[in-house]
């Protein structure tokens, strides 16, 4: 087991950004975390297991995350149709 920090995982080729990885961790409780991060302390993760997990699950998670973003945008007013006086 090779442990590392979240930014090290995000720096690997074909990995999403650190904020996106954090969101994936919140969405998927089975993400291989050794120790959760908190204010002032970094996440400690198993780099190899986490990279394999992300590669296996990222496409599914990406569609779920983009669906949530799309849903939140649908509740915002369309600025093209707003009248400005």
MODELLER restraints for C-alpha pairs under 7 A, 6 or more apart:
rsr = mdl.restraints
at = mdl.atoms
rsr.add(forms.Gaussian(group=physical.xy_distance, feature=features.Distance(at['CA:1:A'], at['CA:46:A']), mean=6.18, stdev=0.5))
rsr.add(forms.Gaussian(group=physical.xy_distance, feature=features.Distance(at['CA:2:A'], at['CA:46:A']), mean=5.56, stdev=0.5))
rsr.add(forms.Gaussian(group=physical.xy_distance, feature=features.Distance(at['CA:2:A'], at['CA:47:A']), mean=5.81, stdev=0.5))
rsr.add(forms.Gaussian(group=physical.xy_distance, feature=features.Distance(at['CA:2:A'], at['CA:48:A']), mean=6.51, stdev=0.5))
rsr.add(forms.Gaussian(group=physical.xy_distance, feature=features.Distance(at['CA:3:A'], at['CA:44:A']), mean=6.42, stdev=0.5))
rsr.add(forms.Gaussian(group=physical.xy_distance, feature=features.Distance(at['CA:3:A'], at['CA:45:A']), mean=5.39, stdev=0.5))
rsr.add(forms.Gaussian(group=physical.xy_distance, feature=features.Distance(at['CA:3:A'], at['CA:46:A']), mean=4.41, stdev=0.5))
rsr.add(forms.Gaussian(group=physical.xy_distance, feature=features.Distance(at['CA:3:A'], at['CA:47:A']), mean=5.57, stdev=0.5))
rsr.add(forms.Gaussian(group=physical.xy_distance, feature=features.Distance(at['CA:4:A'], at['CA:44:A']), mean=5.61, stdev=0.5))
rsr.add(forms.Gaussian(group=physical.xy_distance, feature=features.Distance(at['CA:4:A'], at['CA:45:A']), mean=5.52, stdev=0.5))
rsr.add(forms.Gaussian(group=physical.xy_distance, feature=features.Distance(at['CA:4:A'], at['CA:46:A']), mean=6.37, stdev=0.5))
rsr.add(forms.Gaussian(group=physical.xy_distance, feature=features.Distance(at['CA:4:A'], at['CA:47:A']), mean=5.85, stdev=0.5))
rsr.add(forms.Gaussian(group=physical.xy_distance, feature=features.Distance(at['CA:5:A'], at['CA:42:A']), mean=6.43, stdev=0.5))
rsr.add(forms.Gaussian(group=physical.xy_distance, feature=features.Distance(at['CA:5:A'], at['CA:43:A']), mean=5.66, stdev=0.5))
rsr.add(forms.Gaussian(group=physical.xy_distance, feature=features.Distance(at['CA:5:A'], at['CA:44:A']), mean=5.08, stdev=0.5))
rsr.add(forms.Gaussian(group=physical.xy_distance, feature=features.Distance(at['CA:5:A'], at['CA:45:A']), mean=6.07, stdev=0.5))
rsr.add(forms.Gaussian(group=physical.xy_distance, feature=features.Distance(at['CA:6:A'], at['CA:18:A']), mean=6.41, stdev=0.5))
rsr.add(forms.Gaussian(group=physical.xy_distance, feature=features.Distance(at['CA:6:A'], at['CA:43:A']), mean=5.92, stdev=0.5))
rsr.add(forms.Gaussian(group=physical.xy_distance, feature=features.Distance(at['CA:6:A'], at['CA:44:A']), mean=6.96, stdev=0.5))
rsr.add(forms.Gaussian(group=physical.xy_distance, feature=features.Distance(at['CA:6:A'], at['CA:45:A']), mean=6.88, stdev=0.5))
rsr.add(forms.Gaussian(group=physical.xy_distance, feature=features.Distance(at['CA:7:A'], at['CA:18:A']), mean=5.92, stdev=0.5))
rsr.add(forms.Gaussian(group=physical.xy_distance, feature=features.Distance(at['CA:9:A'], at['CA:47:A']), mean=6.11, stdev=0.5))
rsr.add(forms.Gaussian(group=physical.xy_distance, feature=features.Distance(at['CA:9:A'], at['CA:51:A']), mean=6.88, stdev=0.5))
rsr.add(forms.Gaussian(group=physical.xy_distance, feature=features.Distance(at['CA:10:A'], at['CA:16:A']), mean=5.93, stdev=0.5))
rsr.add(forms.Gaussian(group=physical.xy_distance, feature=features.Distance(at['CA:10:A'], at['CA:17:A']), mean=5.28, stdev=0.5))
rsr.add(forms.Gaussian(group=physical.xy_distance, feature=features.Distance(at['CA:10:A'], at['CA:18:A']), mean=5.38, stdev=0.5))
rsr.add(forms.Gaussian(group=physical.xy_distance, feature=features.Distance(at['CA:24:A'], at['CA:61:A']), mean=6.93, stdev=0.5))
rsr.add(forms.Gaussian(group=physical.xy_distance, feature=features.Distance(at['CA:25:A'], at['CA:31:A']), mean=5.79, stdev=0.5))
rsr.add(forms.Gaussian(group=physical.xy_distance, feature=features.Distance(at['CA:31:A'], at['CA:50:A']), mean=6.83, stdev=0.5))
rsr.add(forms.Gaussian(group=physical.xy_distance, feature=features.Distance(at['CA:32:A'], at['CA:45:A']), mean=6.48, stdev=0.5))
rsr.add(forms.Gaussian(group=physical.xy_distance, feature=features.Distance(at['CA:32:A'], at['CA:46:A']), mean=6.41, stdev=0.5))
rsr.add(forms.Gaussian(group=physical.xy_distance, feature=features.Distance(at['CA:32:A'], at['CA:49:A']), mean=6.44, stdev=0.5))
rsr.add(forms.Gaussian(group=physical.xy_distance, feature=features.Distance(at['CA:32:A'], at['CA:50:A']), mean=5.55, stdev=0.5))
rsr.add(forms.Gaussian(group=physical.xy_distance, feature=features.Distance(at['CA:33:A'], at['CA:44:A']), mean=6.45, stdev=0.5))
rsr.add(forms.Gaussian(group=physical.xy_distance, feature=features.Distance(at['CA:33:A'], at['CA:45:A']), mean=4.59, stdev=0.5))
rsr.add(forms.Gaussian(group=physical.xy_distance, feature=features.Distance(at['CA:33:A'], at['CA:46:A']), mean=6.53, stdev=0.5))
rsr.add(forms.Gaussian(group=physical.xy_distance, feature=features.Distance(at['CA:34:A'], at['CA:44:A']), mean=5.39, stdev=0.5))
rsr.add(forms.Gaussian(group=physical.xy_distance, feature=features.Distance(at['CA:34:A'], at['CA:45:A']), mean=4.91, stdev=0.5))
rsr.add(forms.Gaussian(group=physical.xy_distance, feature=features.Distance(at['CA:34:A'], at['CA:46:A']), mean=6.48, stdev=0.5))
rsr.add(forms.Gaussian(group=physical.xy_distance, feature=features.Distance(at['CA:35:A'], at['CA:43:A']), mean=5.80, stdev=0.5))
rsr.add(forms.Gaussian(group=physical.xy_distance, feature=features.Distance(at['CA:35:A'], at['CA:44:A']), mean=4.94, stdev=0.5))
rsr.add(forms.Gaussian(group=physical.xy_distance, feature=features.Distance(at['CA:35:A'], at['CA:45:A']), mean=6.68, stdev=0.5))
rsr.add(forms.Gaussian(group=physical.xy_distance, feature=features.Distance(at['CA:36:A'], at['CA:43:A']), mean=4.94, stdev=0.5))
rsr.add(forms.Gaussian(group=physical.xy_distance, feature=features.Distance(at['CA:36:A'], at['CA:44:A']), mean=6.58, stdev=0.5))
rsr.add(forms.Gaussian(group=physical.xy_distance, feature=features.Distance(at['CA:37:A'], at['CA:43:A']), mean=3.93, stdev=0.5))
